[in-house]
Every structure is written in structure tokens, then in C-alpha cells.
Amino acid sequence: MVIGKSINRVDAIDKVLGRAKFTEDLIPANALVGRVMHSTIANGLVKTIDTSKALLMDGVIKVVSCFDVPNIQFPTAGHPWSLDESHQDVRDRKILNQRVRHYGDCIAAVLAKDEIIAARAIAALNVEYEEYPVLLDPAAALESEADAIHLEYPDNILKKTNYTDGDWQAAVHQEGLLQLKKKYLTVPVQHCHIENPVCFAYMEGDRIVVVSSTQIPHIVRRVVSQALGIPLGRIRVIKPYVGGGFGNKQDVIYEPLAAYLTMVAGGHCVCLNMSREETFSSSRTRHGMEFYLHSWVDRKGNLAARYVKGVSNQGGYASHGHTVLANAISGYRNLYHQQAIRQEAVTVYTNICSGGAMRAYGIPQINFAMESHMDDLAQKLCIDPIDFRKRNMMRVGDVDPGTGIICHSNGLEECLNVGKSYIDWQKKRELYREQSGDIRRGVGMAIFSYKTGAYPSAMEIGSARVILNQDGSVQVQMGATEIGQGADTVFSQMAAETIGIEPDQVHVISTQDTDTTPFDTGAYGSRQSYVSGAALKQTCLLFLERIFCYAAERWGCNSIDLDLRKGMLQSKVTGQTVVSLKQLAMNAFYSREHAMHITAESSYQCKDNTYALGCCFAEIEVDIRLGRIKILDIVNVHDSGRIINPMLAKAQVHGGMAMGLGYALSEQMLYNREGKLLNGNFLDYKLPTAMDIPPLQVRFVETYDPSSPYGNKSLGEPPVIPVAAAVRNALLCATGVAIDQLPMNPPCLIKAFQAAGLI
């Protein structure tokens, strides 16, 4: 058995020794440097750009502006394309934009021989603007009587959706119901992956080659084709090793511009490398969202009806658009039972950096609101928060009425019991019930659910190729992308398990090339071990069938009677070895009578989904006068189905928990009135460091999910989801003060403690 073992990452040695080649390592020495001119206003129109001084500089090759690029609007979201026009991603930006929609918008670019000359050329450009009122939040954008941010959306509403299920009137008009109505607020944050977005492009004949640090190479190919208005077959995209993405690289950012610039430069290689400051201000963010929750509950703790309205601050461009808020709203609906529910979702254009995909795709925002609200309800009912959740939470067999997704497996109650025991819940809740003084302690918890992939909201497809080598090992080529999460290691275990060989006999190709790599939509939605894993299993079984057929032809045995174990073809009936895979491979390559190259390739369209579940328990100490929270102990407990590689799984949870603590306590993108980002760097943006992260505890409750290839469910994104709410609820336990916004940093806490009379 290979599944379930903690083998080392297949890319570990190359990455530790610095041999792994990332995009920037591959830039040719003679590449031209591209540099983008970013707008210095947040809302308005570029009237003129004077390029004369820049063009006179020695070493400047070309200057292109928003007036030069193709007049084509294209989408940037890393979604599979929809054949239904009404479900296609919004086409609302150009390669360079004359209409400025956020501070740092891309309005011009220079080509130069080196970075210093490029920077000087940018500084020499003189831009004349027509400025409009700056709209930084949804309320301002919805109330504005000025020109719309996008003419196609005159009210600045990108999209609005409503959903109702159950008999609303009957549910809310029952006698004896308690009600709670509150507002919760989350703010935009940045992904903060170590490798900034970087790409370069060059031409081979009439074809454009784009090399990019991306999560979605096949989608980049399609978007570049759309942006330039040229056939997709003339575009080739290569994805080397990626230094983290967390969803930011599930968007197409500079790749179309790089492709355009290499055409302008006569096919010469052009590199575009975003600085950290550019990444903050001009890539993507996690959406800031406001939620208005209203719940009706009986005195036994049964949820009767729930209402939620979500408002998402989209920023200047659609990117992933309304789908992030829609996913958040569906996450609110399916975690708990209720007799009736009403939901409203409104995504609003504003003049800040565009919101896109970020780890867990809207669920961290709604989970903070929902799980804070559940503790607030439990406090109002005088019911233990765990008991309240157990009474109402998702069960096996539950079906989301909106999506049709079934809860195929569910270890949530066991997760709660494990977390409750670990944190010593009852004892500490009683111990911390009545406290005074400036230093207080509390314990809190939150639960979560998360889908595994994007079906049925989006098409799901994965592909794989397996090739027999001459020594009996195999090459595995996946369209799915390794971006640091350990996907290639898991794929090697899956292939070894299914074929019947050792993991070191599986050689995974860790880079993708759209000319040769089978199609896959990419790394997002915690989909790859579920969707692409199913494609790999299907391909491995096809590969085995061809191996057995070849053995039957060459050695005169029955192919149905064969099995492959530890690299040996054996008879299922007698257990005797027929031939080693190595010997079979040599025969297949070189036999004068039976030579053939044994390969298998297949694609798998996934038409199912399932829920990963779990919880977080936190114990904190709060200094009331300093407004500071210290994490004393914290544990995540996950039901992610069968765990493929426990060591990698634990590492994923550690990373997600650390990200969740930053979201809870310190991270926030701050803008001034003009829409300029004030803390777009690692000095001023309060990202937690190794010194700030406490010891992180991880537990797994393994179930077997029948809908997945190996019983596994999503794990890459879920660890970030419940942390902020668990810390918030521990603070409620410690102080009795309910904090309804993020981040819970000292200014926020001191203000709340003053309002509550604790200071």
C-alpha cells in the first residue's frame, strides 16, 4: 500500500538544493525588460500620454500606451470557458486601459534593454488625466451619481442574485422564536506568495511562447488568444516550478501584455516581472465582504429560518466576479439545517484593487460571519456552542437544494469530539466563565464545510498520460499543476498504488507545456486530487490493461488472470510470477516480433462533488489594555476523507492555519481617500512571521468518500477557513465582547473594549 504513507516530496531535493527552475531562472540573458506604467489616480480617464522624453533615452526600444493596444475586452478569471454565453466570465479589461478604474491600473508599458533604463523611461512618461470621484466601498459606489466605473454596469452592480428555499412565512411566524440580527465585516487582504507573478514571451515563427508562473497554463493560453484576437493554436504556454499562488495566479495578469510586447519587438524575448509593490496594488486580492445575518431559532436550539445578505467589494475589474460571493452564500446555506432560508448576494464595482480567487474562495469571509453568529446565538440561548452546532449541522446524505451536491461522507461530529477533548473544552469553559482584570483567557471553536472541486458551477475535467520506460519505470504527465502544494507527490503515490509499482519508479513531469501536456483546467478549488486524481486512476487502469494484453500476446498467458505487484506480473490464480515489468518493457521496446511503445492517455469529466468538513479549537489570552490576543493553543481537526500522504497533509494544514491567523489578527489592505494603497509591501503590511505563529496542532478523522478515486476529499484550502471565527469566539468567551469585523488587531479591540466599559 502506497496510499496513506508519508513519502518525501518528489521535488524536495531539487528545491532544497536550489536546482528547481522557476520562471525567473529561465529568462534568456538577452531578454528585453518590460515595465508597466501604473495610473496615479483611482478613477478617471487617460487623456494623453507624452512619450517623447522616454523614446529619446538610450536603451529604450519601444513605448506602447493604452491608445496602441488592440481594442479588445477580455476576461482574466482562471475558469474553464462556458459555451453558454450567459455564464461566461466578464470581459471588462484590455491589455492596457485608457479608462482608469483603480490606483495602479495598467495604462502604458516600455520596452528597454535593462531594468534601470525601463524604470527611468516610466518616470519620463507624462500623463494627463480626467479625474472622477473615487469610490472605495460598495456603499459609495451604489450611491454615486457620477459616471459608472463600467458603462455596461450603470449602477456599479456587477451582478445580483437571490435564492429562497422552504416555506418562509411558516418558518418565521412560529410561536416562541428568538431572533438575532447582526452585521459582520471582512476586509481585503493579499495572497503574499513568495514568488511574485512573472512571465516572459517570445516568438517561434508566427507562434507566441509564453512562460509564466501560473496555476492555469491551459486557461492562460485561451485568454491570451482572446486578448490578442489571434488563433489559440498560435499560442504556447509553459509553466515551470511555481513559488506559491494561493489563487492569485489563478488569474491572467501580465501574460497577454507580454505576448503583445514580443509581437511589437519582432519576436524578441520580453520579460515582465512584477515587484512586490505591484503585486499588492495591481494583481488580485481576497474580497472584502459585508454580511447581514438574521436568524430565527426556537428555545431548544433548532434553526427555524435564516436570512443572509452578502455585499462584495469587487474592485475595479470583474476577475472572478460574482462567483466568489455566490460560493460564499452557498457555503452559508449548506453547513446547517433550517426550515427556510433567504439569500441575497450583491457584487459591486469600486475603485480598489480587483478581488479574485484566494484560498477557499469566499468561504473564509462567510465562515467568519456565520460561525461568529452561531456563537452569538448560542450565547443568547444559553446553550453550549458545540451542542448548538451538533443539533443543526450537516449530516451524511444531505443534499444542497441549490447545487444538488450530496454529502457522501461525514466525520464532522467525530472532528468536534476530537477537538473538544484536545482543548479540554468543558473544564476551560467553566474555568473562564467569570473573569476580571486586564489579562483574561478563553476557548472558542468554529466548524466548516468546503466543496471538492467546482462542479456543478463549472465544468470539471482532468487528463493524464502514462508512458512505460525501458527500465520498467513510468513517466506520468499531468495537466494538473504543482504550485507548491505537493500535488505531484500525491500523483506519484496514486500512480504507484494503481499500477502496482514503487513510488520511486514513478517519474512525474512537474512542468506543464500546452503543446504537449494533456488538458486540465489547473490548480484551484482543492480539485486536483479529486478530479485529476480520477483521471490519473482511469489512465493507470488503461495502462495496466495494455501491459496485460502485451504480456498475454508475448508470453501466452491470459490477460484477465494477471496482476501487477511490486513491479512483477503475477498470476491471480497461482501467484506465480510471469515476468517482471522491467523485462516486459525491454521486450516491448526491442522485440523483433512484438515491439510497441506502451502508453495510455485519457481524460475524465467529473460530474460529482463532495464536502470536506472539520473544525478549529483555539485557546487565547487577551491583554485588554493593550488590545492584544496571544494564541495559547490551537488545533484544526479535518475530515478530508482518506489521507493520501499524512506528512504533506499536515504541512498543508499548518500553512492554512498560519494564513488564517494572519487573516484573524493583523492583515488588512489600507487605502487613502484617493484610493492609493498605503501598505503595499512586507514592511507595512502586517503579515505574521515565524515569530508570530504559535505551535500548530493537527488531527485527522479519516472517512472514505465513495465519490472520489481513492476516498479522498479536499484539503488544500479548508485549513484557512475556521481559524478567524474560532479565535473570535475564544475572545467572546474571555471577555464577553463580540467582535464582528476583521482583523481583530489592537485598534479594533481597544475600541470595542472601551465601548463595553472594560477600559
N, C-alpha and C positions, 0 to 999 in steps of 0.2 A: 504494500500500500504506500503510495506516494502522497496522495491527498491527505491532508491533516498533519504533515510533518513540517518542521521548521528548517527548511533548507536555506542556504545562503542565497542572496540575490544573485542573479546571473550577471548583473552589471556591476557588482560590488567592487571587484578588483580594479577594473578599468577606471571607475570613478574615484576610488581611494588613491590610486597611483597617478591620477591626472591624465590618463590615456584616452578617456572618453572624449569624443569630439562633439562639441556643441556648435551651434550656428556660427558664433563669432570666431571660433577656431578655424573655420573653413573658408573665411573670406580671402579671396586671392590678394596677393600683395599689391597688385596694380589696380585694385578696385577704386572707382571714384567714390567720393563721400557725398551722400545726400543729406541735406539738413532742411528741416521744416521750419517755416515762418509761422508762428502761432499768433493768433489775434490777441491784442491787448485791451479788448473790450469784450463784454459778455453777450451783448445783444445789439445787432445792427447790421450794417451793410458796408462792404468794401467798395468805395467809390473809385479809387485809383491806387495803383502801386507803382512807385517810381523805382525802376530797377537800374537806372543808368549808372550810378556810382558803383554798384555791385559788379556790373558787367565790365567795368574798366579795370577791376582788380586782376592782378596777375595770378593765374591758377584757378580762376572761376571759369567753368566750362559753359554753364547754362543757368538761366534763371527761368523758372516757369511759375505762373501765377494761376489764380482761380479763373482768370479770363482765357487761359490757354487750354485747359484740360477738356476732355470730352464732356459734352453736355448730357451726361447720363447719370441718373439717380439709381443707386443700387443698395441692397441690404447688406448688413455686416454680420448678422447673427449666425452662429455656428449650428444651425438647424438643418436637418435634411429638407430638401426642397419639396414643396407641396404642388401636386398637379392641379389642385383646387385653388384657383386664383384668390378666393376669399380667405384662404388660410396661409397664403404666402407671407413671408417676412416683409416688413415695411421698407420700401425703397425711398429713403429720405435724405441721402447724403451723396456727395460727389467726391471725386478723388481729392480735389481742393474746393473749398466752399467760399463763394462770394457772400452769401448770407450767413453772417456770424451768429452762432447760437449758444456758444459758451466761451468763457475766457480760456484761451488756449486752442481755439478752433484752428484747423489747418487751412491756411489761405495762400501760401506760396511755398516754393522749395528751390533750393540752389544745388547745383552740381559743382563740386570742386575737387582739387587734387588731394587735399587733406582736410582734417577736421578744423584746424585753426583757420585756414582760408575760408572754409564754409561758414564758420561762426562769424567771422568778420563780414562776410558777404550778407549774411542775415541781418546783422546790425546796421548795414548800409542801406537796407530797403526802407523806403519812406512810404507809409500807408496813410491814406486819407479815408476816414470812416464817416458814415452817417449813423449816429447812435440812437438806440431806442431804450425805453425803461427796462431795467434789469429785474427779472422775475426769478427769485431764488427758491421759492417754495410753492407747492400746489395752490395754497390759498391765494397768493398773489397772482399766480398765472390764471386761475379761474376767474378772478375779479377784474383782471386787466381789460381796459378798453383800448389799449394800444394795438399795434399790428401784431397779428398772431405769429408765434415762433415758426410755425409751418403754415403756409397758406391753405394747405389741404385740411388743416385742423383749426378752424377759426376760433374755437373756444379753448384751444390748447389741450383738449382731451384726446389723447392717443386712442384710447378705447375704454368703453364702459360695459360691464356685464353684470347680470343679475341671475340669481338662482334661488329657487324655493323648493322645498320638499316637505311633505307631510301636511296635516290639517292645522294650519297656523292658528286660526281662530279658536279651535277646540283646545289646542295646546296651551295658549297663553291665558285663557279665561277659566282655567280650573281654579277651584277654591283653595285658599291657603298657600298659594305660591309666594316664595320670596323672590325678589328681583335685585339684580345688581347691574349697574350701567357705568362703564368706565372707558377712558381713553388711554391708549398706550402708544409710545413713540420710539422708533428706532431711527438711527442716523446713517448717512453714507459712510462706508469705510473702504479701504483699498486692500487689494489682494496681498501685496508685499511679497511676491515671489522673488527669489534672489536674482534670477536672470531676467533682466528687462526684455521686453519684446524687441526682437532683432530679426532682420531679414536682409537678403541681398538677391539681386536678379541679374540675369544676363541672357543673351540670345544665342541659340544654336540654329543657324539657318533662319527660317522665319518663325521659329518656336521660341517662346519665352520660358526660361527656367527660373523658378522662384525657390530659394532655400530659406526656410523660415522656422523659427521656434514657435510651433503651433500645436494645438491639441487636435486639429481638424484638417489635415492636409487635403483630403478629397473635397471638402467643402470650400477650402481656400481656392482650389482650382476653379470651382464653379463660380465663385464670387469674382475672382479676377477676370474671368471670361465675361461676366455680366458688366463689370465696371468699365472694361475697355471696349466692349462691344465687338469682341473677336471670338472665333470658334473655340470651344473648350478644348478641342484636340490640339490646339497650338499652345496650350499651357501645360507645363510640367511643374509639379511641386514636390520638393524633397524636404522631409522633416528629420533632422539629426536628433541627437540627445536633447532633451528639454530640461532646463533648470527650474522647473516648477511653473504652474499656471493657475491652479485653483479656479478656473473658469475665465480668467481674463484673456487667456489665449484660446478661448472658445469663441472669439470674435475675430473678424478680419480687420486689422488695424492699418498697417502701413503696406501690406503686400500689394494692393492694387497700384499704389503710388510708386513703389519700387519697380513694378512691371512697366508702368508708363515711362518712368525715367530712363530705364535701359533702352526703350524704343527711341526716346529723344536723343540718347547718347550713342545711337548707331549700334546698339547691341552690346556695348561695353558694360562690364560689371559695375553695378551701383549698389552701395550698401546704405541701409537706413537703420541706425541703432538708436533706440530711444534712451535718453538719460533717465535717471530716477525721477527727476522733477517732471519730465514729460510724461512718464508713466503714471504719475499721480494725477496730472492735470488733463491728460489727453488720451488716456486709454479708457478703461471702464472701471466701475465701482460696484459695490453692493448697494442696492437701492435703499434709501431711507423711506420708511413707510409709517403711516399712522393707521391705527386700528381703533374703531369704535365698537365696543362689545356690550351687548345687553343680553343677560341670561335670566331665565325663569327656572326655578328649581323647587321641588317640594321639600318638606321638612325632614324627609328621610334621606335626602341627598340624591334624588333621581332628577336628572336634567329633563325638563319638560320642553323647553324651546330655547333656541339660541339665535341671536342676530349678530352679524358682523358686517361692518363696512370697512374696506381697506382702501387707502389712498396712497398711491406710489409716486414718489418723486423721480420721474424718468430722466431728467436732464435734457440736454439739447437734441439728442438723436435717439431713434427708437431702439437700436441694437436688438436685444431680445424682447423688448417691448412689453406688452401686456401679459405675456406668458408667465413671467416671474410672479407677478401679483396673483394671476389666476392659479398658479401652482400653490401659492401660499394659502389662498382661500380654500382650495380643495383639501389641503392638509388640515385646515381647521375643521372641516366637515367630517373627515373620516376617522379621526382618532377617538371620538366619543360618540355614544348613542344619544339620541334625543328624539322626541316625538315629532318635532317640526324644526325646520331651520330656514332662515333667510340670509342671503348673502349679496352684498354689493361690492363691486371692485371697480376702481377708477384709476387709470394711469394717466398722469398729467405731464406734458412737456414743461420744462423750466430751463433756466439759463445756468445750470451747473454741469459738471462733467457727467457724461451719459452713464446710466446704470446698465449693467449687463449681467452675465452669469457670474455667480460666485458661490463657492462651496455650499451646497444644499439648496440653492435656487429658490429663495424666498421663504423657506421653512424656518431658518433661524429667526427671521423677523416675526412671523406669526406665532412661532412657538414661544417666544418671549412674552408676547401679549396673552396668548391662550393659557399658558401654564402659570403665569402671574395671576391671571383672572381666576383660574381654578383654586389657587391658594386663597385668594380673596374671598371666593365663595365658601370654601371650607371654613375659613375663619368666621364668616357671617353665620354659618350653620352650626358652628362649634363641633365640627367633625374632623377627625384626623385626615390630613391631606391625602395620605396613601389610601385609606379606606374609601374616601370620596372618589378617587380615581378608579379604584378596583370596581366600584359599583357601576361605573359608567363607561369604562374603556373598551376598546376594540376586542373582539373575540374571533376565534377561528371560524371561517365561513362567512364572516361579514362581507357585504358587497357594497362598495361605494355606488350610490344611485346615480351619481353624475358621470362616472367614468366606467363603471362596470367592473373595476378591479376587485378581485377576491382576495381576502386574507387567507392564503393557503396554509400558513403555519404561524404559530403564535406562542412565543415564550415570554411574553411581557409580564405575566404575573410572577413567574419564577425570577425574572430580572429584578422586579420590585422586592421580592423576598431576599434575594442575594444582597442587594444594595442596602436594604433595611437592616439586615444582620450585620453587614460590614460596618456601617456607620454607627451602630448601636442606637437606633432611632428612638425607641421608646424611652430609654434611660435618659438620653440627652434632651429630648423634647421636654421631659419633666424637669430635668436639671436646669434648663434655660428658660423655664416658664416665667418666673418672676425675677427680674434683674434690675439693678440700679447702678449708678456710676457711669464713668466715661468709657470703660472697656467692657464690652459685652460679647457674648458668643451665641451662635445659633446654628441650627442644621436645617437644610432645605433640600428639596428634590423637585425633579421635573421628569416627565416621560415624553416620548416622541414616537412618531412613525415616519417612514420615508419609503417612497416607491423605489423599485429596482428597474431603472430604465425609463423611457419616455412614452411607451405605448399606453393607451391608445391616442394620446395627444399628438404624437408624431410617429411617423413610420420608423420601424426598428429593423435594421439589417446588419449582419456581420458576415465576414468572409475569412477563409483561411486556406492556406496551401501547405501541404506536407510533402517533402521530397526525400526519397531514400538516397543516402550517400553510399559510397563504395565500401565503407568500413562498417556498414550496418547501423550507423547513427542516422538521424533525420534532421533536416532543416525545417523549421517552422516559420512561415511568413504570415504575419497578421496585418490586416488593415487597421486593427485597433492600435492605439498609440500608447507607448510607455512615456509618461511625463514625470516620472519620479515616484509614482505610487506603488510600483512593484508588479505591474501587470505582466511583464514579460516573464518574470519568475513564476507567477501563478500559471501562466500559459504553458510553461515548460513542465510544470507538475501535472497539469491536466493532460498534456500530450503523453507524457511518460506513463501515467496511470492507464490511459485508454489503450495505448498501443501495447504496453507490456514491456517497457524498457526502463533503464535507469535514467534519472533526470540529467546526468552528465552526458547522456547520449542524445539529448535534445538540444539543438543549436537554434536559438531564437534570433531572428534578424531584428535588431532593435531600432532600426530606422525605417522610415516609410518613403516610398517614391511612387507617385501616382502613375508613372509609366509602367511599373512592374508590380506594385503591391495590390493585392485584391481589395475591392471596395469595402470600406467601413466608414461610418459617419464620424467616429472619433471618440475621444475620451471626455465624457460628461455623463451626468445623471447616474453615476455609480452603475453603469450599464454593462461594462466590458466583460466582467467575469460571468455575467448572466446571459447577455446576448451574444457577444463574440465568443464566450466560452462554449455556448451551444453550437456555434458554427464550427469551432475547433473540434469538439467531440464528434460531430457529424462527419467532419473531414477525416478524422483519425479512424473512424469506423470504416469509411470508404477505402482508406489507405490499407487497413488490415484485410479487407475483402480482396483487394488486388494482390496483396502479399500471399494470401492463402491460395488464390487462384493460380498464381505463378508457381507456388510450391507443388500444388496438385499436378500441374502440367509437367513440371521438371522432375519430380520425384515419385509421381504415380500414386499419390495418396488422395484421400477425399478431403476437399477444401472445407466441408462442413464439420469435419472431425477435428480441425486444427485449432490450436490456441497458441498465443504468444506470451511467454512469461520469462522475465529477466533476460530477454534477448534470444530465447530459444523457442523454436516452433515445436510444439508437442502435440501428441495425440490426446484428445479429451478422454478417450476410452481407456487406453493403456497407460497413458502418462509418459510414454517413451518419447525421447527427443528425435525429431525427424531431421532437422538441420538448424544450424544457428542462423540468426538474421544476417550476421556478417558474411557467412558463406553464401547465403542466398543472394545477398547484394552483389558479391563478386560475380556470381553466375549470371545475374540479371544484366550486369553491365557488359560482360565479356564472353558469354557463351555463344559459340558459333551458330547453335541451333535455336536458342531461346533468349536472345538478347532483347532487353527492353528497359526503358527508364521508368521506374515505378514511381508515380506521383499521384497525388489526389488534391483536388481543389473543389470547394463547394461554398455556397452562400446559404445563410439561414435567415429567414424573415421571422422575427419573433412577434407573436400575437398574444402575448400574455404579460402579466406583471405580478408583483407580489410585494408585500410590505416587510421591511426590516423594522425592528422595534427595539426599544430599550429605555434606559433611564440614567439620570445623573444624580448623585447624592453629594452634597457639599457641607462641610463644617467650616465656619468662618469665625474670625474675631474682628470686631469693628471698634475703631477708636473714634468715638463720637465727635470729640472736639477737633480732631484732625481730618475727619471725614474720610478715613482710610479703612479699606477692607483688606484683611490678611486671610488668605486661604490656609486653613489648618490641615484639612484633609479633603480629598475629592476622589470620587470613583465613578467611572462610566461602566454600565453593565449593558451588553449588547446581545440581542438575538439577531444575528446575521446569518442564520441557517448554519450549514456545515462550514467550518473554518478551514480554508484550503491550506494556509500557512500561518500558524499561530504567531510566529515571531513577526512576520510582516503585518499581520492584523493588529497586533499590539502596537506596533510603531505607527500605524495609521491612526489608531485611537489617540495615542499620545499627541500626535500633531494636531488632530482636530480639537482636542481638549484645550491645548495651548492657544489655538486660534479663538476658541470660544471664550477663554478668559480675557484675551485682549478685547474682544467684542463687548464683553460684560463690563470691564473696569476702566478702559483707558482710550480706546481707539475712536477717532472721530475726525472727519474732514471738515475744516473750518474755513468759511468764506467771508470776505468783507462785503460791504454793500455794493461794490462794483462787480462782484462775482469772482474776484481773484482768490484762488486758493492760498491760504496763509501758511499752511503747514505741510506742503508737499515735498517732504524729504524725511529721511530717517532720524534727523536730529529733533525736529519739531513734532513729527507725528509720533504719538506715544504708543509705539509697538512694543509689547513686552519682550524682554530679552531673556536669556538663560537665567539671569539673576532674579527675574521676577516670577518664574514659573516654579510652583511647588512640586514635590513628588506627585506623580500622577498614577492612579491605580486603575487597573483594567480587569474586568471579568467578562467571560463569555458564557452565555447559555445557548448551547447548540441544539437547534432543531434541524429537521430535514425538510426542505421545501420541495414538494413534488413537481413544481413547475419549472425548476431550474436544472441545468445539466448535471450538477454534482451536489444538489441540495443546498447550494449557497444562495445568499441574498446580499443586498448592497451593504457596503461598509466604508467606502472611501469618503463619503460626505456626512453620514449620520453623526459621527462623534462630535461635530461642532454644534449640533442643534440644541441640546438641552442645557448646556452649561450656564448660559446667562440667566435663564429662568431659575435654575437651581440655586445659584448664588443670590439672586434677588430674593428668593423665598427664604433662604437662610437669614438674610438681613431682616426680613419681616419677622421671623421667629426671634431674632436677637433684640430687636428694638420696637417692634410693633408698627414700624413705619413702612408703608408700601411705596416703593419707588417704581414709577410707571414709565420710565424712559431710560434709554441707554445713551452714553455709557454712565455707569454708576461711579463717576470719578469724584474727587473731593469737592469741587464746587457744587456739583449736583447734590451730594449727600449733605453738605453743611446747610445748604438752602432748605432741604427737606427737614433736617433735624431742627433747624430754627423754627420752621413753620409748625412743627409738632411740639415745640416747647422743651426739647431735650437740650438745647443750647440756649 
